Amino acid sequence: MNIEKKIKEMLCDILDIDLSDITPETYLIRDLDAESIDLLELAVNINQQFSIDVIEDDLFLRQLRFYLEEADEKNSHPSTYVKTKYPFLTENRIEEIMGDVDKGPVLKVKDLIHYVSIRK
């Protein structure tokens, strides 16, 4: 089963959008206007389709800003600290997030793909 294809199909169904509107680089909230109810439905679908226990806070990077503040308080390198909290994110992705976090929600389709890939 192709994880990327399945996740894109789920997003199409949930958000009522075309497959062509979604790439791994697409932001779920910034580009697709996903709302919390959409994310909940996505988590349920991922749980069912891939038979994994989804931890929504991890999957949707909900604690990211808190972890960045915590890293600062502990005098820990932010990227290293975030990697311990979100092991499914690559170092390159974490660096990308660090440069992008001030622009709004950073969750991309590729983050979902990596999450599922690691949890399977």
VENPE-V447013 format. One record per pair of residues at least 6 apart in sequence whose ideal C-beta (glycine too) atoms are under 7 Angstrom apart, sorted by sequence separation. I is the first residue (numbers start at 1). J is the second residue. If there is no record, write none. Layout:
BEGIN
i->I j->J
i->I j->J
END
This chain:
BEGIN
i->11 j->17
i->12 j->18
i->26 j->32
i->28 j->34
i->46 j->52
i->47 j->53
i->57 j->63
i->83 j->89
i->100 j->106
i->12 j->19
i->47 j->54
i->71 j->78
i->46 j->54
i->83 j->91
i->97 j->106
i->68 j->78
i->71 j->81
i->8 j->19
i->11 j->22
i->43 j->54
i->70 j->81
i->83 j->94
i->79 j->91
i->82 j->94
i->43 j->56
i->8 j->22
i->67 j->81
i->68 j->82
i->17 j->32
i->67 j->82
i->79 j->94
i->43 j->59
i->79 j->95
i->15 j->32
i->67 j->85
i->15 j->34
i->79 j->98
i->4 j->24
i->78 j->98
i->11 j->32
i->39 j->60
i->89 j->111
i->15 j->38
i->14 j->38
i->61 j->86
i->89 j->114
i->88 j->114
i->14 j->41
i->88 j->115
i->14 j->42
i->58 j->86
i->88 j->118
i->87 j->118
i->10 j->42
i->10 j->45
i->64 j->101
i->64 j->106
i->6 j->49
i->61 j->106
i->61 j->107
i->60 j->107
i->61 j->111
i->59 j->112
i->59 j->115
i->52 j->116
i->50 j->116
i->52 j->119
i->52 j->120
i->46 j->116
i->50 j->120
i->30 j->104
i->30 j->105
i->29 j->105
i->27 j->105
i->29 j->107
i->28 j->107
i->27 j->107
i->27 j->108
i->28 j->109
i->26 j->108
i->25 j->108
i->26 j->109
i->24 j->108
i->24 j->109
i->25 j->110
i->23 j->109
i->24 j->110
i->22 j->109
i->24 j->113
i->8 j->109
i->7 j->109
i->7 j->112
i->7 j->113
i->4 j->113
i->7 j->116
i->3 j->113
i->3 j->116
i->3 j->117
END
